[in-house]
């Protein structure tokens, strides 16, 4: 699958900044995004995730040891609970701000775009996605272990600089 670029321009501030990411305005923030690992984290995924500033797992981790493997790579790991996850301490959704953009991470995509975010990242379908619905950009990295509808196993890179994003799906084959 070829890489896909999505550009989003917004203004304003958010109520959900993480203190150590607020001043990245002129630097590129590289976020490694994955979903639906279902108890397996291939070595290739860990190699691809190297040099990430953050790792976002969009649910269906299943085995919590997967998060330990991701944390061993080094950057902050943010996770949301999927329908196959049994850790009820993990949130169903996380709202974040990065470089002036409002992001929501959740496993199951909503039927309608939310009003209060610029980008919604989700898993669950096991198919990569880059689609604008109303004012919200929906992104899905695909599935690491059990892709659906003929899609290859995949992960993604989200790069953010100056309120602009670049989304690249990375096939694992």
CORUR-V829398 format. One record per backbone hydrogen bond with DSSP energy under -1.0 kcal/mol. CO is the residue of the C=O (numbers start at 1). NH is the residue of the N-H. If there is no record, write none. Layout:
BEGIN
((CO & NH) (CO & NH))
END
This chain:
BEGIN
((16 & 97) (18 & 21) (24 & 27) (29 & 160) (30 & 53) (30 & 54) (31 & 158) (32 & 56) (33 & 156) (34 & 58) (35 & 144) (36 & 145) (37 & 40) (42 & 45) (42 & 46) (43 & 47) (44 & 48) (45 & 49) (49 & 52) (54 & 32) (55 & 78) (56 & 34) (57 & 80) (59 & 36) (60 & 38) (61 & 39) (61 & 63) (63 & 66) (64 & 68) (65 & 69) (66 & 70) (67 & 71) (68 & 72) (70 & 73) (71 & 74) (76 & 55) (78 & 57) (82 & 85) (86 & 88) (87 & 90) (91 & 81) (94 & 105) (96 & 103) (98 & 101) (101 & 98) (102 & 118) (102 & 119) (103 & 96) (104 & 121) (105 & 94) (107 & 123) (118 & 137) (119 & 104) (120 & 139) (121 & 106) (123 & 125) (126 & 148) (129 & 140) (131 & 138) (133 & 136) (136 & 133) (137 & 120) (138 & 131) (139 & 122) (140 & 129) (143 & 154) (148 & 151) (153 & 172) (155 & 170) (156 & 33) (157 & 168) (158 & 31) (159 & 166) (160 & 29) (161 & 164) (164 & 161) (166 & 159) (168 & 157) (170 & 155))
END
